[in-house]
Amino acid sequence: NVSNSELMNLNISNNQQRGISIVDSMNNEISNSFFFNSTGIRMYRSSNNTIENNSMMRTNTGVFIDSNSDNNTIVNNTILSSSVSGILVGPGGVQTNFFNRVIDNYINNSGDAIDLQASNSTVKNNILLNSPSEGMYLQYGYNNEIIGNEINGSGEYGIYIDVSGDSSLILNNSFSMNSVGGILLLESNYTLDNNFFA
């Protein structure tokens, strides 16, 4: 339960519990840190935090924004070889996460690169490469914006939109060499515009 703090220039390795857990906290920044062979960063019941300019390798999930966590920003991180997800926003099921931003991250060879189970959130200008599963997996969310992402070389779909998603925008994204297809849409109330498929 810490607020208004900066955590910078950390080196967290071989920690099989939590690299960093933020619980019941606001207005913190985690930046310029390195995570290796650990479980990365988890937020729970925490809002208005920033995770920026970190490098993560061989984590379980690089960044996990868990329940009741709103208005957080995940920006300009490099995440390599995470086994489950590069970035996971939301616990799924009951919707409790809103107004989070995932912007300008580079994620390579990491499960579902981005797993978004949140609403009123933005996923923008990320580079998602060589995901063994989906480049991006969306469910249980509405009014999200998926804009300007590059999604290449996924083992399955570039973007997989599962149940209970609604009223979201998918705009100006590029897809190439995704093994099964560019976008799988299981819900109909989405706006797709100016996406590029190669």
N, C-alpha and C positions, 0 to 999 in steps of 0.2 A: 504494500500500500504506500507507494511513493509517487509524488507528483512534482512537476516543474523541475525535472532533473535531466542531466545529459550523461549518457554512457557512451564513451568514445575510446577508440584505439584499443579494444580488447582483443585477446587471442584466446578462444575457447575451443579446446580440442579433446577428443576422446571422452566426452561426457555423455553417457547414455541416458541420463535423466533429462532435465531441461538445460539448454545452454543459458537462456534468459527467460524467465517468466514474469510477466507484468500483470498484476491482479489488482482490481479496484483502484486503478491509477489513471491520472490524466496529465496531459501536457508534458510528456517525456519525449526525449529524442535518443535513439540508438543509432550510432553512425560510425563509419570507418573502422569496423571491427571484422574479425575473421573467425569463422566457425568451421571446424573440421571434425567429421565423424562424431557429431553430436545431434541433438534434436532441434537445434536452431532457436527461434524466438516464438514464444506463445503469449498472446494477450487474452485476458478473460475479464469481462466486466470492466473494460478500460477504453477510454475514448480520448480523441484529440492528441494522439501520439504519432510520432514520425519515425519510420525505419528507413534509413537513407545511407547509401554508399557503403553497404556491407558486402562481404564476400562469403559465400557458404558453399562447402563442398562435402558430399557424402553425408548429408543430413537425412533424417527420416522425412520431415517436412521442413523446408527452409524457414517459412514464416506462416504461423497459424493464428488467424484472428478468430478467436472462439466467441462464445455466446455473449450477447449484450455489450458489444463493442462497436461504437459508432464513430464516424468522422476521423478515421485513422488514415494515414498516408504511407504507402510503401513505394519508395521511389529510388530508382537508379541503383538497385542491388544486382549482384551477379550470383546466380545460384546454379551449381553444377552437380549432377548425379545425386539428386534427392530421390529416395526410393519410393515415396508415396506421392507427394506433391511438391512442386517448387513453392507455390503460395496457395494456401487454403484460407478462404474467407467465408466464415459461417459454419455452424454446426449441422445444417440440414434440418429438414422437418419443420418445426415451429420457427417462424421467421423472427429473428431477434437482432439482426445486424443491418445497419443502414448507413448510407453516405460515406462509404469507404472508397479510397482511391488507390489503384494499382497502376503505376505509371513509369515508363522508361526503364523497365527491368530487363535483364538478359538472363534467360533460363535455358539450360541445355541438358538433355538426357535426364529428365526428372519426371518420372511417373506421369500424372496429369500435370503439365507445367503450371497451369492456373486452374484452381477449382473454386468457382464462385457460387456460393449458396447464400446470397445476400441480396438486398434491394437498394434501389436509388444510388447505385454505386457506379464507378467509372473504371474501366480497364482500357488503358490507352497507351499506344506507342511502345508496347513491349515486343521483344524479339524472343520467340519461343521455338527452339530447335530440337529435333531428334527426340521428342518425347516418346517413350516406349508405349504409352497409351494414347490419351487425347492431348492435343495441344492445349485446349481449353474445354472445361466441363462445366456446364451451367445447369442449375436446378434450384427449385424452391425460391426463386427470386422474381422481382418485377421492377420495371422502370430503370433498368440498367443500360449503360452505354458502353458498347464494345467498339472502339474506334482506333483505326490506324495501326493495328497490330500485324506483325509479320510472323506467320506460322508455317514452318517448313519441316518436312521429314518426320511427321508424327507416325507412330506405329498403327494408329487407327484413324480417327477423324481429326481434322484441324480444329473444329469446334463441334462439340456434341451437346445439344440442347435437350435435356431430359424433362421429366414431368414437372408440372406446377410452375413453369416459367411463363411470364406474361409481359406484354407491353414494353419490350425492350428494343433497342436500336443496335444494329450491327452494320457498321459503316466504314468504308475505306480500308478494309483489311486485305492482306494478300496471303495467298495459300499456294504452296507448291509441294509436290512429292509427299503428300500425306497418303498413307498406304491404302486406306479404305475410301476416303473422300474428303472434300473440303469442309462441308457443313452437313450435319444430320440434325434435322429439325423435327422434334416430336410434339411440339406445341405450335399452334398456327398464328398466334397474335404477336408476331415479331415483325419489325421493319428491317429489311435487308436492302442496302443500296450501295452501289459503286464498289463492290468487293471484287478483287482480282484473283482469278484461278489460273494456275499454269500447270 
